[in-house]
């Protein structure tokens, strides 16, 4: 497994959790949920924020430990770690 595949797997899991939480938020906001359950929107909101923070701060280069989740998600796809320069197609 390459470093890129490892990082993509982590980002995919976080995106699935974040998207699921976002769907729950939208569902609670736009569907006719009884008023007393509206406060439950906080739980998926926290899940969504947690998924985003995980992608930014917890997806790290396995070689140097630098946070590269943001670089992996950006418009310009990087082929190496911006901190240590290891190629993302190197075996992890
Ligand atoms: Zn690195």
PDB file of the backbone (N, CA, C, O) and the ligand in Angstrom, with CONECT records:
HET     ZN  A 101       1
ATOM      1  N   UNK A   1       0.848  -1.190   0.000  1.00  0.00           N
ATOM      2  CA  UNK A   1       0.000   0.000   0.000  1.00  0.00           C
ATOM      3  C   UNK A   1       0.887   1.245   0.000  1.00  0.00           C
ATOM      4  O   UNK A   1       1.816   1.360   0.799  1.00  0.00           O
ATOM      5  N   UNK A   2       0.584   2.175  -0.909  1.00  0.00           N
ATOM      6  CA  UNK A   2       1.389   3.388  -0.980  1.00  0.00           C
ATOM      7  C   UNK A   2       0.884   4.417   0.032  1.00  0.00           C
ATOM      8  O   UNK A   2      -0.205   4.283   0.589  1.00  0.00           O
ATOM      9  N   UNK A   3       1.697   5.438   0.254  1.00  0.00           N
ATOM     10  CA  UNK A   3       1.326   6.505   1.188  1.00  0.00           C
ATOM     11  C   UNK A   3       0.054   7.198   0.704  1.00  0.00           C
ATOM     12  O   UNK A   3      -0.815   7.536   1.507  1.00  0.00           O
ATOM     13  N   UNK A   4      -0.056   7.409  -0.614  1.00  0.00           N
ATOM     14  CA  UNK A   4      -1.235   8.062  -1.173  1.00  0.00           C
ATOM     15  C   UNK A   4      -2.501   7.241  -0.887  1.00  0.00           C
ATOM     16  O   UNK A   4      -3.531   7.790  -0.496  1.00  0.00           O
ATOM     17  N   UNK A   5      -2.411   5.921  -1.087  1.00  0.00           N
ATOM     18  CA  UNK A   5      -3.569   5.062  -0.827  1.00  0.00           C
ATOM     19  C   UNK A   5      -3.945   5.088   0.651  1.00  0.00           C
ATOM     20  O   UNK A   5      -5.126   5.114   0.996  1.00  0.00           O
ATOM     21  N   UNK A   6      -2.942   5.082   1.516  1.00  0.00           N
ATOM     22  CA  UNK A   6      -3.191   5.125   2.960  1.00  0.00           C
ATOM     23  C   UNK A   6      -3.908   6.422   3.345  1.00  0.00           C
ATOM     24  O   UNK A   6      -4.884   6.406   4.095  1.00  0.00           O
ATOM     25  N   UNK A   7      -3.408   7.542   2.821  1.00  0.00           N
ATOM     26  CA  UNK A   7      -4.000   8.836   3.159  1.00  0.00           C
ATOM     27  C   UNK A   7      -5.388   8.982   2.538  1.00  0.00           C
ATOM     28  O   UNK A   7      -6.298   9.531   3.160  1.00  0.00           O
ATOM     29  N   UNK A   8      -5.545   8.488   1.309  1.00  0.00           N
ATOM     30  CA  UNK A   8      -6.865   8.561   0.672  1.00  0.00           C
ATOM     31  C   UNK A   8      -7.894   7.746   1.439  1.00  0.00           C
ATOM     32  O   UNK A   8      -9.052   8.151   1.541  1.00  0.00           O
ATOM     33  N   UNK A   9      -7.488   6.597   1.983  1.00  0.00           N
ATOM     34  CA  UNK A   9      -8.413   5.777   2.765  1.00  0.00           C
ATOM     35  C   UNK A   9      -8.856   6.528   4.019  1.00  0.00           C
ATOM     36  O   UNK A   9     -10.030   6.494   4.387  1.00  0.00           O
ATOM     37  N   UNK A  10      -7.904   7.210   4.676  1.00  0.00           N
ATOM     38  CA  UNK A  10      -8.260   7.996   5.867  1.00  0.00           C
ATOM     39  C   UNK A  10      -9.207   9.135   5.498  1.00  0.00           C
ATOM     40  O   UNK A  10     -10.196   9.378   6.190  1.00  0.00           O
ATOM     41  N   UNK A  11      -8.900   9.827   4.413  1.00  0.00           N
ATOM     42  CA  UNK A  11      -9.752  10.941   3.988  1.00  0.00           C
ATOM     43  C   UNK A  11     -11.133  10.451   3.568  1.00  0.00           C
ATOM     44  O   UNK A  11     -12.132  11.124   3.821  1.00  0.00           O
ATOM     45  N   UNK A  12     -11.196   9.287   2.931  1.00  0.00           N
ATOM     46  CA  UNK A  12     -12.487   8.760   2.495  1.00  0.00           C
ATOM     47  C   UNK A  12     -13.380   8.472   3.701  1.00  0.00           C
ATOM     48  O   UNK A  12     -14.563   8.815   3.704  1.00  0.00           O
ATOM     49  N   UNK A  13     -12.804   7.839   4.722  1.00  0.00           N
ATOM     50  CA  UNK A  13     -13.595   7.541   5.924  1.00  0.00           C
ATOM     51  C   UNK A  13     -14.107   8.832   6.555  1.00  0.00           C
ATOM     52  O   UNK A  13     -15.272   8.913   6.946  1.00  0.00           O
ATOM     53  N   UNK A  14     -13.254   9.829   6.655  1.00  0.00           N
ATOM     54  CA  UNK A  14     -13.672  11.102   7.256  1.00  0.00           C
ATOM     55  C   UNK A  14     -14.746  11.772   6.400  1.00  0.00           C
ATOM     56  O   UNK A  14     -15.683  12.368   6.932  1.00  0.00           O
ATOM     57  N   UNK A  15     -14.611  11.676   5.081  1.00  0.00           N
ATOM     58  CA  UNK A  15     -15.623  12.276   4.198  1.00  0.00           C
ATOM     59  C   UNK A  15     -16.968  11.565   4.340  1.00  0.00           C
ATOM     60  O   UNK A  15     -18.014  12.214   4.335  1.00  0.00           O
ATOM     61  N   UNK A  16     -16.949  10.238   4.468  1.00  0.00           N
ATOM     62  CA  UNK A  16     -18.200   9.490   4.628  1.00  0.00           C
ATOM     63  C   UNK A  16     -18.882   9.910   5.932  1.00  0.00           C
ATOM     64  O   UNK A  16     -20.086  10.163   5.953  1.00  0.00           O
ATOM     65  N   UNK A  17     -18.114   9.981   7.010  1.00  0.00           N
ATOM     66  CA  UNK A  17     -18.688  10.395   8.295  1.00  0.00           C
ATOM     67  C   UNK A  17     -19.195  11.838   8.207  1.00  0.00           C
ATOM     68  O   UNK A  17     -20.296  12.143   8.665  1.00  0.00           O
ATOM     69  N   UNK A  18     -18.388  12.717   7.617  1.00  0.00           N
ATOM     70  CA  UNK A  18     -18.783  14.118   7.494  1.00  0.00           C
ATOM     71  C   UNK A  18     -20.028  14.286   6.639  1.00  0.00           C
ATOM     72  O   UNK A  18     -20.910  15.076   6.976  1.00  0.00           O
ATOM     73  N   UNK A  19     -20.109  13.549   5.534  1.00  0.00           N
ATOM     74  CA  UNK A  19     -21.275  13.659   4.656  1.00  0.00           C
ATOM     75  C   UNK A  19     -22.520  13.112   5.347  1.00  0.00           C
ATOM     76  O   UNK A  19     -23.602  13.690   5.239  1.00  0.00           O
ATOM     77  N   UNK A  20     -22.364  12.003   6.052  1.00  0.00           N
ATOM     78  CA  UNK A  20     -23.503  11.444   6.789  1.00  0.00           C
ATOM     79  C   UNK A  20     -24.012  12.412   7.846  1.00  0.00           C
ATOM     80  O   UNK A  20     -25.220  12.590   7.997  1.00  0.00           O
ATOM     81  N   UNK A  21     -23.108  13.028   8.566  1.00  0.00           N
ATOM     82  CA  UNK A  21     -23.505  14.006   9.587  1.00  0.00           C
ATOM     83  C   UNK A  21     -24.149  15.225   8.935  1.00  0.00           C
ATOM     84  O   UNK A  21     -25.121  15.772   9.458  1.00  0.00           O
ATOM     85  N   UNK A  22     -23.614  15.649   7.801  1.00  0.00           N
ATOM     86  CA  UNK A  22     -24.198  16.798   7.094  1.00  0.00           C
ATOM     87  C   UNK A  22     -25.621  16.471   6.644  1.00  0.00           C
ATOM     88  O   UNK A  22     -26.520  17.306   6.750  1.00  0.00           O
ATOM     89  N   UNK A  23     -25.820  15.249   6.138  1.00  0.00           N
ATOM     90  CA  UNK A  23     -27.168  14.841   5.727  1.00  0.00           C
ATOM     91  C   UNK A  23     -28.129  14.862   6.910  1.00  0.00           C
ATOM     92  O   UNK A  23     -29.270  15.303   6.775  1.00  0.00           O
ATOM     93  N   UNK A  24     -27.674  14.387   8.066  1.00  0.00           N
ATOM     94  CA  UNK A  24     -28.526  14.415   9.249  1.00  0.00           C
ATOM     95  C   UNK A  24     -28.870  15.847   9.648  1.00  0.00           C
ATOM     96  O   UNK A  24     -30.008  16.137  10.017  1.00  0.00           O
ATOM     97  N   UNK A  25     -27.884  16.739   9.572  1.00  0.00           N
ATOM     98  CA  UNK A  25     -28.144  18.156   9.890  1.00  0.00           C
ATOM     99  C   UNK A  25     -29.210  18.721   8.959  1.00  0.00           C
ATOM    100  O   UNK A  25     -30.167  19.353   9.407  1.00  0.00           O
ATOM    101  N   UNK A  26     -29.038  18.490   7.668  1.00  0.00           N
ATOM    102  CA  UNK A  26     -29.992  19.013   6.694  1.00  0.00           C
ATOM    103  C   UNK A  26     -31.365  18.398   6.933  1.00  0.00           C
ATOM    104  O   UNK A  26     -32.386  19.080   6.848  1.00  0.00           O
ATOM    105  N   UNK A  27     -31.380  17.102   7.234  1.00  0.00           N
ATOM    106  CA  UNK A  27     -32.651  16.440   7.499  1.00  0.00           C
ATOM    107  C   UNK A  27     -33.377  17.034   8.678  1.00  0.00           C
ATOM    108  O   UNK A  27     -34.585  17.266   8.612  1.00  0.00           O
ATOM    109  N   UNK A  28     -32.662  17.285   9.756  1.00  0.00           N
ATOM    110  CA  UNK A  28     -33.289  17.857  10.954  1.00  0.00           C
ATOM    111  C   UNK A  28     -33.753  19.283  10.681  1.00  0.00           C
ATOM    112  O   UNK A  28     -34.802  19.704  11.169  1.00  0.00           O
ATOM    113  N   UNK A  29     -32.968  20.025   9.900  1.00  0.00           N
ATOM    114  CA  UNK A  29     -33.310  21.433   9.651  1.00  0.00           C
ATOM    115  C   UNK A  29     -34.505  21.548   8.697  1.00  0.00           C
ATOM    116  O   UNK A  29     -35.409  22.348   8.939  1.00  0.00           O
ATOM    117  N   UNK A  30     -34.520  20.762   7.624  1.00  0.00           N
ATOM    118  CA  UNK A  30     -35.532  20.959   6.592  1.00  0.00           C
ATOM    119  C   UNK A  30     -36.743  20.045   6.690  1.00  0.00           C
ATOM    120  O   UNK A  30     -37.799  20.359   6.140  1.00  0.00           O
ATOM    121  N   UNK A  31     -36.608  18.937   7.372  1.00  0.00           N
ATOM    122  CA  UNK A  31     -37.773  18.061   7.512  1.00  0.00           C
ATOM    123  C   UNK A  31     -38.606  18.513   8.703  1.00  0.00           C
ATOM    124  O   UNK A  31     -38.150  19.291   9.541  1.00  0.00           O
ATOM    125  N   UNK A  32     -39.794  18.027   8.761  1.00  0.00           N
ATOM    126  CA  UNK A  32     -40.720  18.446   9.822  1.00  0.00           C
ATOM    127  C   UNK A  32     -40.470  17.605  11.080  1.00  0.00           C
ATOM    128  O   UNK A  32     -41.248  16.715  11.422  1.00  0.00           O
ATOM    129  N   UNK A  33     -39.375  17.915  11.744  1.00  0.00           N
ATOM    130  CA  UNK A  33     -39.013  17.206  12.972  1.00  0.00           C
ATOM    131  C   UNK A  33     -39.687  17.917  14.139  1.00  0.00           C
ATOM    132  O   UNK A  33     -39.682  19.147  14.195  1.00  0.00           O
ATOM    133  N   UNK A  34     -40.264  17.167  15.070  1.00  0.00           N
ATOM    134  CA  UNK A  34     -40.890  17.821  16.225  1.00  0.00           C
ATOM    135  C   UNK A  34     -39.901  18.731  16.964  1.00  0.00           C
ATOM    136  O   UNK A  34     -38.706  18.446  17.044  1.00  0.00           O
ATOM    137  N   UNK A  35     -40.423  19.806  17.487  1.00  0.00           N
ATOM    138  CA  UNK A  35     -39.586  20.853  18.087  1.00  0.00           C
ATOM    139  C   UNK A  35     -38.663  20.314  19.178  1.00  0.00           C
ATOM    140  O   UNK A  35     -37.520  20.752  19.308  1.00  0.00           O
ATOM    141  N   UNK A  36     -39.169  19.364  19.956  1.00  0.00           N
ATOM    142  CA  UNK A  36     -38.346  18.886  21.070  1.00  0.00           C
ATOM    143  C   UNK A  36     -37.134  18.068  20.607  1.00  0.00           C
ATOM    144  O   UNK A  36     -36.213  17.837  21.391  1.00  0.00           O
ATOM    145  N   UNK A  37     -37.127  17.631  19.353  1.00  0.00           N
ATOM    146  CA  UNK A  37     -35.971  16.888  18.837  1.00  0.00           C
ATOM    147  C   UNK A  37     -35.002  17.776  18.054  1.00  0.00           C
ATOM    148  O   UNK A  37     -33.958  17.307  17.600  1.00  0.00           O
ATOM    149  N   UNK A  38     -35.343  19.048  17.896  1.00  0.00           N
ATOM    150  CA  UNK A  38     -34.485  19.950  17.104  1.00  0.00           C
ATOM    151  C   UNK A  38     -33.095  20.108  17.712  1.00  0.00           C
ATOM    152  O   UNK A  38     -32.120  20.307  16.987  1.00  0.00           O
ATOM    153  N   UNK A  39     -33.000  20.021  19.036  1.00  0.00           N
ATOM    154  CA  UNK A  39     -31.697  20.181  19.674  1.00  0.00           C
ATOM    155  C   UNK A  39     -30.743  19.041  19.310  1.00  0.00           C
ATOM    156  O   UNK A  39     -29.530  19.170  19.478  1.00  0.00           O
ATOM    157  N   UNK A  40     -31.285  17.932  18.816  1.00  0.00           N
ATOM    158  CA  UNK A  40     -30.441  16.800  18.436  1.00  0.00           C
ATOM    159  C   UNK A  40     -29.587  17.131  17.220  1.00  0.00           C
ATOM    160  O   UNK A  40     -28.687  16.363  16.880  1.00  0.00           O
ATOM    161  N   UNK A  41     -29.842  18.237  16.569  1.00  0.00           N
ATOM    162  CA  UNK A  41     -29.023  18.631  15.421  1.00  0.00           C
ATOM    163  C   UNK A  41     -27.584  18.922  15.857  1.00  0.00           C
ATOM    164  O   UNK A  41     -26.668  18.930  15.034  1.00  0.00           O
ATOM    165  N   UNK A  42     -27.400  19.157  17.136  1.00  0.00           N
ATOM    166  CA  UNK A  42     -26.047  19.428  17.639  1.00  0.00           C
ATOM    167  C   UNK A  42     -25.126  18.222  17.453  1.00  0.00           C
ATOM    168  O   UNK A  42     -23.941  18.393  17.167  1.00  0.00           O
ATOM    169  N   UNK A  43     -25.650  17.022  17.609  1.00  0.00           N
ATOM    170  CA  UNK A  43     -24.801  15.824  17.528  1.00  0.00           C
ATOM    171  C   UNK A  43     -24.215  15.645  16.126  1.00  0.00           C
ATOM    172  O   UNK A  43     -23.000  15.493  15.999  1.00  0.00           O
ATOM    173  N   UNK A  44     -25.046  15.658  15.054  1.00  0.00           N
ATOM    174  CA  UNK A  44     -24.420  15.554  13.724  1.00  0.00           C
ATOM    175  C   UNK A  44     -23.578  16.772  13.372  1.00  0.00           C
ATOM    176  O   UNK A  44     -22.617  16.657  12.612  1.00  0.00           O
ATOM    177  N   UNK A  45     -23.924  17.937  13.912  1.00  0.00           N
ATOM    178  CA  UNK A  45     -23.095  19.121  13.658  1.00  0.00           C
ATOM    179  C   UNK A  45     -21.700  18.912  14.237  1.00  0.00           C
ATOM    180  O   UNK A  45     -20.695  19.213  13.594  1.00  0.00           O
ATOM    181  N   UNK A  46     -21.656  18.395  15.456  1.00  0.00           N
ATOM    182  CA  UNK A  46     -20.356  18.120  16.068  1.00  0.00           C
ATOM    183  C   UNK A  46     -19.618  17.035  15.291  1.00  0.00           C
ATOM    184  O   UNK A  46     -18.397  17.094  15.152  1.00  0.00           O
ATOM    185  N   UNK A  47     -20.353  16.040  14.782  1.00  0.00           N
ATOM    186  CA  UNK A  47     -19.732  14.999  13.978  1.00  0.00           C
ATOM    187  C   UNK A  47     -19.138  15.551  12.699  1.00  0.00           C
ATOM    188  O   UNK A  47     -18.049  15.148  12.290  1.00  0.00           O
ATOM    189  N   UNK A  48     -19.855  16.481  12.059  1.00  0.00           N
ATOM    190  CA  UNK A  48     -19.362  17.103  10.826  1.00  0.00           C
ATOM    191  C   UNK A  48     -18.111  17.933  11.107  1.00  0.00           C
ATOM    192  O   UNK A  48     -17.115  17.840  10.390  1.00  0.00           O
ATOM    193  N   UNK A  49     -18.179  18.742  12.159  1.00  0.00           N
ATOM    194  CA  UNK A  49     -17.018  19.572  12.512  1.00  0.00           C
ATOM    195  C   UNK A  49     -15.837  18.671  12.878  1.00  0.00           C
ATOM    196  O   UNK A  49     -14.698  18.954  12.509  1.00  0.00           O
ATOM    197  N   UNK A  50     -16.113  17.592  13.601  1.00  0.00           N
ATOM    198  CA  UNK A  50     -15.051  16.658  13.965  1.00  0.00           C
ATOM    199  C   UNK A  50     -14.410  16.015  12.749  1.00  0.00           C
ATOM    200  O   UNK A  50     -13.192  15.842  12.707  1.00  0.00           O
ATOM    201  N   UNK A  51     -15.219  15.658  11.758  1.00  0.00           N
ATOM    202  CA  UNK A  51     -14.675  15.051  10.539  1.00  0.00           C
ATOM    203  C   UNK A  51     -13.784  16.041   9.794  1.00  0.00           C
ATOM    204  O   UNK A  51     -12.723  15.671   9.292  1.00  0.00           O
ATOM    205  N   UNK A  52     -14.218  17.301   9.723  1.00  0.00           N
ATOM    206  CA  UNK A  52     -13.411  18.317   9.026  1.00  0.00           C
ATOM    207  C   UNK A  52     -12.098  18.545   9.782  1.00  0.00           C
ATOM    208  O   UNK A  52     -11.029  18.614   9.176  1.00  0.00           O
ATOM    209  N   UNK A  53     -12.189  18.660  11.104  1.00  0.00           N
ATOM    210  CA  UNK A  53     -10.972  18.868  11.896  1.00  0.00           C
ATOM    211  C   UNK A  53     -10.034  17.667  11.774  1.00  0.00           C
ATOM    212  O   UNK A  53      -8.815  17.828  11.723  1.00  0.00           O
ATOM    213  N   UNK A  54     -10.611  16.455  11.727  1.00  0.00           N
ATOM    214  CA  UNK A  54      -9.788  15.251  11.551  1.00  0.00           C
ATOM    215  C   UNK A  54      -9.021  15.324  10.237  1.00  0.00           C
ATOM    216  O   UNK A  54      -7.830  15.017  10.182  1.00  0.00           O
ATOM    217  N   UNK A  55      -9.730  15.740   9.162  1.00  0.00           N
ATOM    218  CA  UNK A  55      -9.063  15.810   7.860  1.00  0.00           C
ATOM    219  C   UNK A  55      -7.932  16.837   7.874  1.00  0.00           C
ATOM    220  O   UNK A  55      -6.891  16.628   7.249  1.00  0.00           O
ATOM    221  N   UNK A  56      -8.138  17.945   8.588  1.00  0.00           N
ATOM    222  CA  UNK A  56      -7.121  18.992   8.606  1.00  0.00           C
ATOM    223  C   UNK A  56      -5.953  18.660   9.522  1.00  0.00           C
ATOM    224  O   UNK A  56      -4.802  18.924   9.176  1.00  0.00           O
ATOM    225  N   UNK A  57      -6.234  18.082  10.689  1.00  0.00           N
ATOM    226  CA  UNK A  57      -5.196  17.980  11.710  1.00  0.00           C
ATOM    227  C   UNK A  57      -4.699  16.570  11.994  1.00  0.00           C
ATOM    228  O   UNK A  57      -3.619  16.418  12.567  1.00  0.00           O
ATOM    229  N   UNK A  58      -5.436  15.539  11.621  1.00  0.00           N
ATOM    230  CA  UNK A  58      -5.038  14.183  12.007  1.00  0.00           C
ATOM    231  C   UNK A  58      -4.539  13.331  10.852  1.00  0.00           C
ATOM    232  O   UNK A  58      -4.007  12.244  11.078  1.00  0.00           O
ATOM    233  N   UNK A  59      -4.699  13.798   9.620  1.00  0.00           N
ATOM    234  CA  UNK A  59      -4.160  13.051   8.487  1.00  0.00           C
ATOM    235  C   UNK A  59      -2.723  13.517   8.307  1.00  0.00           C
ATOM    236  O   UNK A  59      -2.461  14.630   7.851  1.00  0.00           O
ATOM    237  N   UNK A  60      -1.805  12.639   8.676  1.00  0.00           N
ATOM    238  CA  UNK A  60      -0.396  13.025   8.731  1.00  0.00           C
ATOM    239  C   UNK A  60       0.468  12.153   7.830  1.00  0.00           C
ATOM    240  O   UNK A  60       0.116  11.019   7.505  1.00  0.00           O
ATOM    241  N   UNK A  61       1.587  12.703   7.442  1.00  0.00           N
ATOM    242  CA  UNK A  61       2.571  11.956   6.670  1.00  0.00           C
ATOM    243  C   UNK A  61       3.115  10.830   7.552  1.00  0.00           C
ATOM    244  O   UNK A  61       3.534  11.087   8.680  1.00  0.00           O
ATOM    245  N   UNK A  62       3.116   9.580   7.055  1.00  0.00           N
ATOM    246  CA  UNK A  62       3.624   8.490   7.890  1.00  0.00           C
ATOM    247  C   UNK A  62       5.135   8.548   8.098  1.00  0.00           C
ATOM    248  O   UNK A  62       5.661   7.888   8.994  1.00  0.00           O
ATOM    249  N   UNK A  63       5.834   9.330   7.283  1.00  0.00           N
ATOM    250  CA  UNK A  63       7.282   9.405   7.447  1.00  0.00           C
ATOM    251  C   UNK A  63       7.695  10.498   8.434  1.00  0.00           C
ATOM    252  O   UNK A  63       8.476  10.236   9.349  1.00  0.00           O
ATOM    253  N   UNK A  64       7.177  11.722   8.261  1.00  0.00           N
ATOM    254  CA  UNK A  64       7.637  12.828   9.098  1.00  0.00           C
ATOM    255  C   UNK A  64       6.576  13.297  10.090  1.00  0.00           C
ATOM    256  O   UNK A  64       6.898  14.043  11.015  1.00  0.00           O
ATOM    257  N   UNK A  65       5.325  12.883   9.926  1.00  0.00           N
ATOM    258  CA  UNK A  65       4.284  13.282  10.867  1.00  0.00           C
ATOM    259  C   UNK A  65       3.679  14.640  10.587  1.00  0.00           C
ATOM    260  O   UNK A  65       2.872  15.126  11.379  1.00  0.00           O
ATOM    261  N   UNK A  66       4.047  15.263   9.484  1.00  0.00           N
ATOM    262  CA  UNK A  66       3.470  16.570   9.146  1.00  0.00           C
ATOM    263  C   UNK A  66       2.016  16.414   8.727  1.00  0.00           C
ATOM    264  O   UNK A  66       1.628  15.397   8.151  1.00  0.00           O
ATOM    265  N   UNK A  67       1.226  17.420   9.019  1.00  0.00           N
ATOM    266  CA  UNK A  67      -0.193  17.404   8.624  1.00  0.00           C
ATOM    267  C   UNK A  67      -0.302  17.663   7.126  1.00  0.00           C
ATOM    268  O   UNK A  67       0.028  18.753   6.658  1.00  0.00           O
ATOM    269  N   UNK A  68      -0.765  16.666   6.370  1.00  0.00           N
ATOM    270  CA  UNK A  68      -0.870  16.857   4.923  1.00  0.00           C
ATOM    271  C   UNK A  68      -2.274  16.569   4.414  1.00  0.00           C
ATOM    272  O   UNK A  68      -2.484  16.438   3.209  1.00  0.00           O
ATOM    273  N   UNK A  69      -3.231  16.472   5.320  1.00  0.00           N
ATOM    274  CA  UNK A  69      -4.611  16.247   4.900  1.00  0.00           C
ATOM    275  C   UNK A  69      -5.115  17.375   4.032  1.00  0.00           C
ATOM    276  O   UNK A  69      -5.795  17.137   3.034  1.00  0.00           O
ATOM    277  N   UNK A  70      -4.790  18.599   4.398  1.00  0.00           N
ATOM    278  CA  UNK A  70      -5.235  19.763   3.636  1.00  0.00           C
ATOM    279  C   UNK A  70      -4.615  19.756   2.240  1.00  0.00           C
ATOM    280  O   UNK A  70      -5.278  20.095   1.260  1.00  0.00           O
ATOM    281  N   UNK A  71      -3.346  19.372   2.154  1.00  0.00           N
ATOM    282  CA  UNK A  71      -2.686  19.316   0.847  1.00  0.00           C
ATOM    283  C   UNK A  71      -3.305  18.225  -0.024  1.00  0.00           C
ATOM    284  O   UNK A  71      -3.385  18.376  -1.243  1.00  0.00           O
ATOM    285  N   UNK A  72      -3.740  17.133   0.591  1.00  0.00           N
ATOM    286  CA  UNK A  72      -4.357  16.037  -0.166  1.00  0.00           C
ATOM    287  C   UNK A  72      -5.738  16.420  -0.676  1.00  0.00           C
ATOM    288  O   UNK A  72      -6.191  15.895  -1.693  1.00  0.00           O
ATOM    289  N   UNK A  73      -6.418  17.341   0.028  1.00  0.00           N
ATOM    290  CA  UNK A  73      -7.776  17.719  -0.352  1.00  0.00           C
ATOM    291  C   UNK A  73      -7.810  18.894  -1.307  1.00  0.00           C
ATOM    292  O   UNK A  73      -8.855  19.182  -1.889  1.00  0.00           O
ATOM    293  N   UNK A  74      -6.690  19.579  -1.480  1.00  0.00           N
ATOM    294  CA  UNK A  74      -6.667  20.820  -2.239  1.00  0.00           C
ATOM    295  C   UNK A  74      -6.932  20.630  -3.714  1.00  0.00           C
ATOM    296  O   UNK A  74      -6.989  19.509  -4.219  1.00  0.00           O
ATOM    297  N   UNK A  75      -7.091  21.743  -4.387  1.00  0.00           N
ATOM    298  CA  UNK A  75      -7.346  21.717  -5.827  1.00  0.00           C
ATOM    299  C   UNK A  75      -6.108  21.212  -6.570  1.00  0.00           C
ATOM    300  O   UNK A  75      -6.222  20.478  -7.552  1.00  0.00           O
ATOM    301  N   UNK A  76      -4.945  21.603  -6.102  1.00  0.00           N
ATOM    302  CA  UNK A  76      -3.707  21.153  -6.731  1.00  0.00           C
ATOM    303  C   UNK A  76      -3.250  19.896  -6.021  1.00  0.00           C
ATOM    304  O   UNK A  76      -2.810  19.951  -4.872  1.00  0.00           O
ATOM    305  N   UNK A  77      -3.350  18.776  -6.692  1.00  0.00           N
ATOM    306  CA  UNK A  77      -2.950  17.514  -6.084  1.00  0.00           C
ATOM    307  C   UNK A  77      -1.432  17.448  -6.004  1.00  0.00           C
ATOM    308  O   UNK A  77      -0.729  17.685  -6.986  1.00  0.00           O
ATOM    309  N   UNK A  78      -0.951  17.125  -4.826  1.00  0.00           N
ATOM    310  CA  UNK A  78       0.474  17.046  -4.613  1.00  0.00           C
ATOM    311  C   UNK A  78       0.955  15.614  -4.814  1.00  0.00           C
ATOM    312  O   UNK A  78       0.227  14.665  -4.526  1.00  0.00           O
ATOM    313  N   UNK A  79       2.152  15.463  -5.297  1.00  0.00           N
ATOM    314  CA  UNK A  79       2.727  14.133  -5.492  1.00  0.00           C
ATOM    315  C   UNK A  79       3.765  13.802  -4.438  1.00  0.00           C
ATOM    316  O   UNK A  79       4.386  12.740  -4.479  1.00  0.00           O
ATOM    317  N   UNK A  80       3.955  14.724  -3.479  1.00  0.00           N
ATOM    318  CA  UNK A  80       4.952  14.494  -2.442  1.00  0.00           C
ATOM    319  C   UNK A  80       4.526  15.230  -1.179  1.00  0.00           C
ATOM    320  O   UNK A  80       3.686  16.129  -1.217  1.00  0.00           O
ATOM    321  N   UNK A  81       5.113  14.838  -0.078  1.00  0.00           N
ATOM    322  CA  UNK A  81       4.834  15.509   1.184  1.00  0.00           C
ATOM    323  C   UNK A  81       5.470  16.894   1.147  1.00  0.00           C
ATOM    324  O   UNK A  81       6.662  17.007   0.861  1.00  0.00           O
ATOM    325  N   UNK A  82       4.709  17.952   1.429  1.00  0.00           N
ATOM    326  CA  UNK A  82       5.290  19.293   1.381  1.00  0.00           C
ATOM    327  C   UNK A  82       6.316  19.533   2.496  1.00  0.00           C
ATOM    328  O   UNK A  82       7.075  20.500   2.428  1.00  0.00           O
ATOM    329  N   UNK A  83       6.353  18.691   3.497  1.00  0.00           N
ATOM    330  CA  UNK A  83       7.297  18.872   4.600  1.00  0.00           C
ATOM    331  C   UNK A  83       8.609  18.143   4.377  1.00  0.00           C
ATOM    332  O   UNK A  83       9.677  18.750   4.448  1.00  0.00           O
ATOM    333  N   UNK A  84       8.536  16.836   4.105  1.00  0.00           N
ATOM    334  CA  UNK A  84       9.776  16.060   3.990  1.00  0.00           C
ATOM    335  C   UNK A  84      10.110  15.684   2.553  1.00  0.00           C
ATOM    336  O   UNK A  84      11.233  15.266   2.269  1.00  0.00           O
ATOM    337  N   UNK A  85       9.157  15.826   1.650  1.00  0.00           N
ATOM    338  CA  UNK A  85       9.435  15.575   0.239  1.00  0.00           C
ATOM    339  C   UNK A  85       9.318  14.126  -0.184  1.00  0.00           C
ATOM    340  O   UNK A  85       9.631  13.804  -1.330  1.00  0.00           O
ATOM    341  N   UNK A  86       8.879  13.238   0.697  1.00  0.00           N
ATOM    342  CA  UNK A  86       8.727  11.839   0.322  1.00  0.00           C
ATOM    343  C   UNK A  86       7.619  11.723  -0.735  1.00  0.00           C
ATOM    344  O   UNK A  86       6.581  12.374  -0.616  1.00  0.00           O
ATOM    345  N   UNK A  87       7.830  10.913  -1.745  1.00  0.00           N
ATOM    346  CA  UNK A  87       6.832  10.715  -2.781  1.00  0.00           C
ATOM    347  C   UNK A  87       5.611   9.993  -2.231  1.00  0.00           C
ATOM    348  O   UNK A  87       5.742   9.058  -1.442  1.00  0.00           O
ATOM    349  N   UNK A  88       4.440  10.420  -2.642  1.00  0.00           N
ATOM    350  CA  UNK A  88       3.215   9.789  -2.117  1.00  0.00           C
ATOM    351  C   UNK A  88       2.983   8.416  -2.737  1.00  0.00           C
ATOM    352  O   UNK A  88       2.134   7.664  -2.258  1.00  0.00           O
ATOM    353  N   UNK A  89       3.712   8.078  -3.779  1.00  0.00           N
ATOM    354  CA  UNK A  89       3.578   6.749  -4.365  1.00  0.00           C
ATOM    355  C   UNK A  89       4.611   5.768  -3.805  1.00  0.00           C
ATOM    356  O   UNK A  89       4.763   4.654  -4.305  1.00  0.00           O
ATOM    357  N   UNK A  90       5.319   6.207  -2.754  1.00  0.00           N
ATOM    358  CA  UNK A  90       6.253   5.329  -2.046  1.00  0.00           C
ATOM    359  C   UNK A  90       5.464   4.374  -1.158  1.00  0.00           C
ATOM    360  O   UNK A  90       4.416   4.742  -0.627  1.00  0.00           O
ATOM    361  N   UNK A  91       5.951   3.181  -0.998  1.00  0.00           N
ATOM    362  CA  UNK A  91       5.282   2.211  -0.116  1.00  0.00           C
ATOM    363  C   UNK A  91       5.343   2.704   1.328  1.00  0.00           C
ATOM    364  O   UNK A  91       6.379   3.162   1.810  1.00  0.00           O
ATOM    365  N   UNK A  92       4.188   2.594   2.003  1.00  0.00           N
ATOM    366  CA  UNK A  92       4.119   3.080   3.388  1.00  0.00           C
ATOM    367  C   UNK A  92       4.758   2.075   4.341  1.00  0.00           C
ATOM    368  O   UNK A  92       4.796   2.308   5.549  1.00  0.00           O
TER     369      UNK A  92
HETATM  370 ZN    ZN A 101       6.446  13.962   5.243  1.00  0.00          ZN
END
